[in-house]
Amino acid sequence: MQKIIRTYGILCIASLLFLAACEKDYGNLNNATIEDLSKNATKSELNNLVSGTESGMRNSLNLYLDDVGVLGREIYRLSVSEPRYVLDLLGANNSVLMGTNPYITIPWAARYRVVKNCNTLIRAATNSTLITDSEKKGYTGFARTVKAYQLLLNLNLTYSKGIRVNVENPELLGPIVSYEEGLKSITSLLDSAKTDLNGAAISFTLAGFEGLNDAAGLTQFNRALAARVSLYQKNWQQALDNLNTSFFGLDKSFSVGAYHVFGTGSGDQLNPTFIPQNQNGEVRVAHPSFAADIEPGDNRINKTSLRTSAASLSGLTGDRDVWLYTSGTAPMAIIRNEELILMYAEANIQLDNLTEGVKAINIIRKGHGLGDYSGSATKPALITEMLNQRRYSLFFEGHRWIDMRRYDLLNTLSIDRSGDDVWSEFPLPVTEQ
């Protein structure tokens, strides 16, 4: 970790952070160094840091989604060139997860690179005399929100192994903290960012944040993420409180929210999860249970497409391509209202507000061509129904494995071959051990 952060920080700031991955050509900024930016960054330099940070958030997301999707039995990643997706990730032939392998080292490093960018942005904005105090708050509020989100993604992977929260000084990194302490620190970061955004002036534009580009919108985005963390902490009332100050709405479109966006322009990046239909050799197919378990008439079946012929590798077979991201420029949700409605349902069910929970579940069901929920109105039954709706509404968005883990249901996931395993967490990368 220390080597990754120090090396990346020097190289990326020198090129103004992920310049090659940004959508725009920002020109020569006279090779600004970390020291230059930390002393008196201009608004243009700060905006480049914002763009580089947002662009970097997209890096290696395909590896993250494949990790949690395979372990959560949402998908098979059938890759002839990378057999570890069907071996290590599923525990085949006595395989185990290794901290030296790219399924953990690459996404882990990508998230901490963005954390490094956020720390640089916070320091640069705080020390600049060329922007107003309210503009400083806009930059730091954005940076702390993104930093919290990136840390959460890594914590999702390593779970009880923990994460390193304090990485501001590459020469003196903070300790690895537990899962519970990690969530507490992430919550604190989000709360600090919310304070920053109160009365902030936003001097930058974000791609994929339609309707959320001002201080009020970024606060709503921040609170949506905070609601997700509250659920992980089983703090149900706090989750509802956070939802009430987010962009959540039972009557809003499911798609309202914040997204990673992609493009074909020079220096931009295509959606790394896109694979054309009916490919061979490099295939991402839905786990067979996705279609087997879905209710008749549920239009979420269209998140997959029936292949002309089944794809197979190492004893695994799937006949439906993952078809959630249907082009190289398809946006990828960071967080959206459909997830927030399901959070609302979950928190209310856990608080024994069962009628309100059913109301939210029915909004999801009707939105996908299904009738009202007609099962038992008991708390256990409604938790099962809520998790089932999350399974299909949030398919391949990075949630099912985490949901099954936090409800102690990993043992209910499919064992697809004799001797396979369902893992609860990834090991820390070897550089952290």
PLY file of the C-alpha trace (Angstrom):
ply
format ascii 1.0
element vertex 433
property float x
property float y
property float z
element edge 432
property int vertex1
property int vertex2
end_header
0.00 0.00 0.00
2.71 2.50 0.94
4.50 1.95 -2.35
1.27 2.16 -4.32
0.15 5.42 -2.72
3.52 7.17 -2.86
4.31 6.19 -6.46
0.84 6.84 -7.77
0.56 10.18 -6.06
3.75 11.51 -7.65
3.00 10.20 -11.13
-0.65 11.12 -11.25
-0.41 14.61 -9.84
2.40 15.36 -12.28
-0.04 14.59 -15.08
-2.96 16.05 -13.17
-4.48 12.81 -12.08
-5.76 10.34 -14.62
-5.46 12.80 -17.47
-5.39 9.95 -19.94
-8.74 8.73 -18.66
-10.51 12.09 -18.60
-13.00 13.18 -21.19
-11.45 16.55 -21.88
-8.00 17.74 -22.86
-7.06 20.16 -20.12
-3.83 21.25 -21.73
-0.39 21.73 -20.22
-0.62 22.95 -16.67
3.13 23.43 -16.46
3.63 20.07 -14.77
2.03 21.03 -11.48
3.43 19.06 -8.56
1.79 17.98 -5.33
3.66 20.79 -3.59
2.42 23.38 -6.10
-1.17 22.27 -5.72
-0.91 22.13 -1.95
0.23 25.76 -1.74
-1.97 27.82 -4.02
-3.97 25.84 -6.55
-6.02 27.76 -9.10
-9.66 26.98 -9.73
-8.68 25.42 -13.05
-6.19 23.10 -11.34
-8.74 22.15 -8.71
-11.33 21.41 -11.38
-8.83 19.17 -13.14
-8.37 17.31 -9.88
-12.15 16.88 -9.63
-12.38 15.58 -13.21
-9.45 13.23 -12.69
-11.00 11.93 -9.48
-14.37 11.32 -11.10
-12.70 9.61 -14.04
-10.58 7.42 -11.76
-13.69 6.20 -9.95
-14.52 4.19 -13.09
-11.24 2.29 -13.21
-11.36 -1.48 -12.61
-15.08 -1.44 -11.78
-15.46 -4.51 -13.98
-13.12 -6.42 -11.67
-15.06 -5.31 -8.60
-18.41 -6.30 -10.11
-17.06 -9.62 -11.34
-15.66 -10.31 -7.86
-18.89 -9.72 -5.97
-21.06 -11.05 -8.80
-19.28 -14.40 -8.99
-19.06 -14.87 -5.23
-22.72 -13.90 -4.90
-23.76 -16.40 -7.59
-25.24 -13.67 -9.76
-22.98 -14.41 -12.72
-20.30 -16.64 -14.12
-17.28 -14.88 -15.59
-16.19 -17.42 -18.18
-12.76 -16.26 -19.27
-10.40 -18.60 -21.09
-7.51 -16.21 -20.43
-8.29 -15.76 -16.72
-9.42 -19.10 -15.22
-9.28 -17.80 -11.64
-12.85 -16.51 -12.06
-14.08 -20.12 -12.25
-11.43 -21.57 -9.94
-10.35 -19.31 -7.05
-13.54 -17.27 -6.82
-15.66 -20.41 -6.61
-13.23 -22.52 -4.61
-12.87 -25.21 -7.27
-10.34 -28.03 -6.90
-9.24 -26.84 -3.46
-8.52 -23.34 -4.81
-8.51 -20.50 -2.32
-8.54 -16.72 -2.62
-5.03 -15.28 -2.65
-3.90 -11.79 -1.69
-1.41 -11.78 -4.58
-3.97 -12.17 -7.35
-5.42 -9.40 -9.54
-9.03 -10.00 -8.48
-8.15 -8.22 -5.21
-4.92 -6.31 -5.87
-6.17 -4.36 -8.92
-9.57 -3.11 -7.66
-8.10 -2.45 -4.21
-5.30 -0.31 -5.65
-7.69 1.52 -8.01
-9.89 2.62 -5.13
-6.95 3.81 -3.05
-5.63 5.77 -6.00
-8.87 7.73 -6.00
-8.57 8.15 -2.22
-5.11 9.63 -2.85
-6.63 12.04 -5.38
-9.29 13.05 -2.87
-6.69 13.73 -0.17
-4.74 15.89 -2.61
-7.88 17.78 -3.59
-8.80 18.42 0.05
-5.32 19.73 0.83
-5.13 21.83 -2.34
-8.55 23.44 -1.84
-7.97 24.08 1.86
-4.63 25.83 1.24
-5.62 27.85 -1.82
-6.05 31.61 -1.44
-7.44 31.89 -4.96
-10.94 30.63 -4.16
-13.59 31.68 -1.68
-14.30 29.84 1.56
-17.61 28.60 0.18
-15.84 27.26 -2.91
-13.34 25.47 -0.66
-16.24 23.75 1.05
-17.59 22.59 -2.28
-14.32 20.92 -3.24
-13.72 19.33 0.17
-17.33 18.17 0.48
-17.12 16.43 -2.88
-13.71 14.93 -2.12
-14.68 13.57 1.30
-17.87 12.05 -0.11
-16.00 10.27 -2.89
-13.26 9.18 -0.50
-15.85 7.57 1.77
-17.45 5.78 -1.19
-14.12 4.39 -2.39
-13.23 3.12 1.07
-16.64 1.46 1.32
-16.09 -0.49 -1.89
-12.81 -1.88 -0.59
-14.34 -2.69 2.78
-17.10 -4.58 0.96
-14.42 -6.86 -0.46
-12.29 -7.55 2.61
-15.06 -7.37 5.25
-13.71 -8.66 8.59
-10.13 -8.28 7.35
-10.76 -4.51 7.44
-9.27 -1.58 5.54
-6.75 1.17 6.04
-8.61 4.47 6.52
-5.79 6.88 7.32
-3.57 7.10 4.23
-2.99 10.85 4.09
0.73 10.44 4.76
2.24 7.75 2.48
5.30 7.65 4.72
3.25 6.89 7.83
0.10 4.98 6.98
-2.54 4.39 9.59
-3.40 0.90 10.84
-5.79 -1.61 9.32
-9.08 -1.16 11.17
-11.92 -3.64 11.67
-15.08 -3.79 9.59
-17.07 -2.02 12.29
-14.43 0.68 12.74
-14.20 1.05 8.97
-17.94 1.70 8.70
-17.73 4.15 11.59
-14.90 6.05 9.89
-16.77 6.09 6.57
-19.85 7.45 8.31
-17.73 10.16 9.93
-16.27 11.11 6.55
-19.72 11.36 5.00
-20.98 13.47 7.90
-17.95 15.76 7.61
-18.61 16.12 3.88
-22.24 16.96 4.56
-21.10 19.75 6.88
-18.75 21.04 4.18
-21.52 21.06 1.58
-23.81 23.14 3.78
-23.60 26.58 2.19
-20.92 25.50 -0.26
-20.44 26.99 -3.72
-19.87 24.39 -6.45
-17.35 25.62 -9.02
-17.15 22.41 -11.04
-19.43 20.21 -13.12
-19.71 16.47 -12.67
-20.59 14.03 -15.43
-23.38 11.61 -14.56
-24.80 13.72 -11.72
-27.83 15.14 -13.50
-29.88 17.16 -11.05
-27.26 16.65 -8.34
-24.56 19.04 -9.53
-25.13 21.80 -6.97
-24.47 21.80 -3.22
-28.00 20.62 -2.41
-27.74 17.80 -4.95
-24.33 16.67 -3.74
-25.69 16.66 -0.19
-28.53 14.41 -1.35
-26.02 12.09 -3.02
-23.96 12.09 0.17
-26.99 11.17 2.28
-27.94 8.36 -0.12
-24.52 6.81 0.42
-24.85 7.42 4.16
-28.16 5.52 4.13
-26.43 2.53 2.53
-23.78 2.57 5.26
-26.47 2.86 7.95
-28.07 -0.32 6.63
-24.75 -2.12 6.84
-24.51 -0.94 10.44
-28.09 -2.13 11.12
-28.92 1.42 12.20
-32.40 1.35 10.72
-33.75 4.68 11.97
-30.60 6.48 10.88
-31.03 4.91 7.46
-34.52 6.41 7.22
-33.27 9.78 8.43
-30.55 9.77 5.78
-33.02 8.72 3.08
-35.27 11.63 4.00
-32.49 14.09 3.17
-31.34 12.25 0.03
-32.88 12.22 -3.47
-35.14 9.33 -2.41
-38.77 9.38 -3.47
-41.41 6.67 -3.65
-42.97 8.55 -6.55
-39.71 9.24 -8.41
-38.26 7.33 -11.33
-36.18 4.32 -10.37
-33.32 5.71 -12.45
-32.86 9.04 -10.65
-29.38 9.11 -9.18
-25.64 9.39 -9.78
-23.82 7.44 -12.48
-20.43 6.68 -13.92
-20.53 7.76 -17.56
-18.39 6.60 -20.46
-17.59 7.83 -23.95
-15.80 7.21 -27.20
-13.92 10.51 -27.30
-10.19 10.74 -27.41
-8.76 9.93 -24.00
-12.11 8.78 -22.62
-12.99 5.32 -21.38
-15.56 2.73 -22.45
-17.74 0.85 -20.00
-15.41 -2.01 -18.98
-18.29 -4.37 -18.19
-19.73 -4.35 -21.72
-19.40 -7.63 -23.60
-21.39 -8.10 -26.86
-24.00 -10.84 -26.95
-23.15 -14.41 -27.93
-19.42 -14.01 -27.50
-17.09 -16.94 -26.98
-13.87 -17.07 -24.99
-14.65 -14.00 -22.87
-18.21 -14.29 -21.61
-20.25 -13.00 -18.69
-23.44 -15.03 -18.21
-26.15 -14.90 -15.57
-26.11 -17.65 -13.00
-28.74 -20.21 -14.07
-30.74 -19.52 -10.89
-31.42 -15.95 -12.07
-33.90 -17.12 -14.70
-35.00 -20.22 -12.79
-36.09 -18.25 -9.72
-37.63 -15.16 -11.32
-41.41 -14.67 -11.17
-43.34 -15.01 -14.45
-43.91 -11.60 -16.02
-40.99 -9.91 -14.25
-39.43 -7.60 -16.84
-36.08 -7.69 -15.03
-35.39 -10.89 -16.96
-34.36 -8.43 -19.70
-31.21 -7.62 -17.74
-30.07 -10.85 -19.40
-30.49 -12.10 -22.96
-30.89 -15.67 -24.16
-27.82 -16.84 -26.04
-28.00 -18.64 -29.38
-25.98 -21.40 -27.72
-24.96 -21.93 -24.11
-21.48 -20.95 -22.93
-19.47 -23.40 -20.81
-16.15 -23.53 -19.03
-14.76 -25.79 -16.31
-18.05 -27.51 -15.63
-20.10 -24.30 -15.51
-22.76 -23.46 -18.08
-24.95 -20.43 -18.70
-27.40 -19.69 -21.50
-28.18 -16.04 -20.73
-25.70 -13.23 -21.33
-25.55 -10.46 -18.77
-27.20 -7.61 -20.67
-27.47 -4.83 -18.12
-24.83 -2.68 -19.78
-25.79 -2.93 -23.45
-23.08 -0.80 -25.05
-19.61 0.53 -24.42
-21.11 3.89 -23.46
-23.88 2.59 -21.18
-23.82 4.42 -17.82
-23.22 2.51 -14.61
-25.10 3.44 -11.45
-23.25 4.61 -8.38
-26.51 4.81 -6.46
-30.06 5.33 -7.71
-33.59 5.72 -6.45
-34.63 2.09 -6.94
-32.00 1.07 -4.40
-33.20 3.84 -2.07
-36.80 2.60 -2.26
-35.58 -0.87 -1.32
-33.55 0.63 1.54
-36.72 2.33 2.71
-38.56 -0.98 2.60
-35.79 -2.76 4.52
-35.47 -0.17 7.27
-39.23 -0.02 7.81
-39.55 -3.80 7.93
-36.73 -4.01 10.47
-38.48 -1.33 12.55
-41.75 -3.34 12.38
-43.40 -0.73 10.18
-44.58 -3.61 8.02
-47.34 -1.78 6.16
-44.89 0.86 4.98
-42.43 -1.83 3.99
-45.03 -3.61 1.89
-45.99 -0.28 0.28
-42.41 0.23 -0.91
-42.07 -3.38 -2.07
-45.24 -3.04 -4.12
-43.89 0.04 -5.84
-40.91 -2.03 -6.95
-43.06 -4.99 -7.99
-45.50 -2.88 -10.01
-42.63 -1.07 -11.65
-41.48 -4.39 -13.09
-44.78 -5.81 -14.27
-45.74 -7.77 -11.16
-48.82 -7.65 -8.95
-48.88 -6.66 -5.32
-47.11 -8.81 -2.77
-49.50 -11.53 -1.60
-47.36 -13.52 0.79
-47.27 -13.58 4.55
-47.12 -10.18 6.24
-44.69 -11.36 8.90
-41.31 -9.73 9.39
-39.28 -12.80 8.30
-41.37 -13.25 5.16
-41.06 -9.60 4.24
-37.28 -9.68 4.73
-37.16 -12.61 2.30
-39.30 -10.71 -0.20
-37.24 -7.55 0.19
-34.01 -9.43 -0.45
-35.57 -11.08 -3.50
-36.55 -7.70 -4.92
-33.02 -6.42 -4.27
-31.66 -9.47 -6.09
-33.48 -8.59 -9.30
-33.64 -4.80 -9.09
-29.94 -4.45 -8.29
-28.68 -7.34 -10.42
-24.96 -6.98 -11.21
-24.76 -3.60 -9.49
-22.65 -5.04 -6.68
-25.10 -5.89 -3.87
-26.30 -9.51 -3.69
-23.18 -11.07 -2.14
-23.08 -8.28 0.45
-26.81 -8.68 1.15
-26.48 -12.44 1.67
-23.51 -11.87 3.96
-25.14 -9.26 6.14
-28.19 -11.51 6.63
-26.04 -14.60 7.30
-27.45 -16.30 4.21
-24.27 -17.09 2.30
-24.90 -20.76 3.03
-28.07 -20.56 0.90
-26.14 -19.65 -2.25
-25.65 -22.30 -4.88
-22.74 -24.75 -4.80
-22.35 -25.36 -8.51
-19.76 -28.13 -8.48
-18.82 -30.69 -5.88
-16.16 -29.18 -3.62
-16.85 -25.53 -4.50
-17.00 -22.92 -1.72
-18.91 -19.72 -0.99
-16.42 -17.18 0.33
-17.41 -14.49 2.82
-14.51 -12.12 2.11
-11.35 -11.51 0.15
-7.94 -11.57 1.79
-6.05 -8.32 2.17
-3.64 -7.72 -0.70
-0.21 -9.07 0.09
1.16 -5.50 0.29
-1.09 -4.92 3.30
-0.22 -8.08 5.20
0 1
1 2
2 3
3 4
4 5
5 6
6 7
7 8
8 9
9 10
10 11
11 12
12 13
13 14
14 15
15 16
16 17
17 18
18 19
19 20
20 21
21 22
22 23
23 24
24 25
25 26
26 27
27 28
28 29
29 30
30 31
31 32
32 33
33 34
34 35
35 36
36 37
37 38
38 39
39 40
40 41
41 42
42 43
43 44
44 45
45 46
46 47
47 48
48 49
49 50
50 51
51 52
52 53
53 54
54 55
55 56
56 57
57 58
58 59
59 60
60 61
61 62
62 63
63 64
64 65
65 66
66 67
67 68
68 69
69 70
70 71
71 72
72 73
73 74
74 75
75 76
76 77
77 78
78 79
79 80
80 81
81 82
82 83
83 84
84 85
85 86
86 87
87 88
88 89
89 90
90 91
91 92
92 93
93 94
94 95
95 96
96 97
97 98
98 99
99 100
100 101
101 102
102 103
103 104
104 105
105 106
106 107
107 108
108 109
109 110
110 111
111 112
112 113
113 114
114 115
115 116
116 117
117 118
118 119
119 120
120 121
121 122
122 123
123 124
124 125
125 126
126 127
127 128
128 129
129 130
130 131
131 132
132 133
133 134
134 135
135 136
136 137
137 138
138 139
139 140
140 141
141 142
142 143
143 144
144 145
145 146
146 147
147 148
148 149
149 150
150 151
151 152
152 153
153 154
154 155
155 156
156 157
157 158
158 159
159 160
160 161
161 162
162 163
163 164
164 165
165 166
166 167
167 168
168 169
169 170
170 171
171 172
172 173
173 174
174 175
175 176
176 177
177 178
178 179
179 180
180 181
181 182
182 183
183 184
184 185
185 186
186 187
187 188
188 189
189 190
190 191
191 192
192 193
193 194
194 195
195 196
196 197
197 198
198 199
199 200
200 201
201 202
202 203
203 204
204 205
205 206
206 207
207 208
208 209
209 210
210 211
211 212
212 213
213 214
214 215
215 216
216 217
217 218
218 219
219 220
220 221
221 222
222 223
223 224
224 225
225 226
226 227
227 228
228 229
229 230
230 231
231 232
232 233
233 234
234 235
235 236
236 237
237 238
238 239
239 240
240 241
241 242
242 243
243 244
244 245
245 246
246 247
247 248
248 249
249 250
250 251
251 252
252 253
253 254
254 255
255 256
256 257
257 258
258 259
259 260
260 261
261 262
262 263
263 264
264 265
265 266
266 267
267 268
268 269
269 270
270 271
271 272
272 273
273 274
274 275
275 276
276 277
277 278
278 279
279 280
280 281
281 282
282 283
283 284
284 285
285 286
286 287
287 288
288 289
289 290
290 291
291 292
292 293
293 294
294 295
295 296
296 297
297 298
298 299
299 300
300 301
301 302
302 303
303 304
304 305
305 306
306 307
307 308
308 309
309 310
310 311
311 312
312 313
313 314
314 315
315 316
316 317
317 318
318 319
319 320
320 321
321 322
322 323
323 324
324 325
325 326
326 327
327 328
328 329
329 330
330 331
331 332
332 333
333 334
334 335
335 336
336 337
337 338
338 339
339 340
340 341
341 342
342 343
343 344
344 345
345 346
346 347
347 348
348 349
349 350
350 351
351 352
352 353
353 354
354 355
355 356
356 357
357 358
358 359
359 360
360 361
361 362
362 363
363 364
364 365
365 366
366 367
367 368
368 369
369 370
370 371
371 372
372 373
373 374
374 375
375 376
376 377
377 378
378 379
379 380
380 381
381 382
382 383
383 384
384 385
385 386
386 387
387 388
388 389
389 390
390 391
391 392
392 393
393 394
394 395
395 396
396 397
397 398
398 399
399 400
400 401
401 402
402 403
403 404
404 405
405 406
406 407
407 408
408 409
409 410
410 411
411 412
412 413
413 414
414 415
415 416
416 417
417 418
418 419
419 420
420 421
421 422
422 423
423 424
424 425
425 426
426 427
427 428
428 429
429 430
430 431
431 432
